[in-house]
């Protein structure tokens, strides 16, 4: 049993190396840009590039967030509302799990995510809700950076009207 497990681990590492080399050839620039975001590592950046086909599958960051299953859904029927809104959990579970773990790292090292987290917690909301907001922000940052081609800059201020 342990021999089979070790063999599978070796195969997995080999597949990771092959995937990394293939992606580095095709999507090297996007990989470098995504790795510049504090909180996103090599595996998550690769997974994002592969899942989104180099961010060609989605036109907006909202579509990507919806695909990952982080968008809130309200369960209602007619005039009755069943509880609070929750995340939809429709979409890619692996992507959601990876990015949720990245959100913990982003909370520590990403200035924008940390400010968002603290602002939500200071309003009296739960820490889990704040972490979901960080997750959403991290995904939107990744989308914007991959589409624009500009590396992460923590001093960047959006010029878009609110």
HELIX and SHEET records of a PDB file:
HELIX    1   1 UNK A    2  UNK A   35  1                                  34    
HELIX    2   2 UNK A   42  UNK A   51  1                                  10    
HELIX    3   3 UNK A   61  UNK A   68  1                                   8    
HELIX    4   4 UNK A   93  UNK A  109  1                                  17    
HELIX    5   5 UNK A  111  UNK A  122  1                                  12    
HELIX    6   6 UNK A  127  UNK A  148  1                                  22    
SHEET    1   A 2 UNK A  72  UNK A  73  0                                        
SHEET    2   A 2 UNK A  86  UNK A  87 -1                                        
SHEET    1   B 2 UNK A  76  UNK A  77  0                                        
SHEET    2   B 2 UNK A  80  UNK A  81 -1                                        
END                                                                             
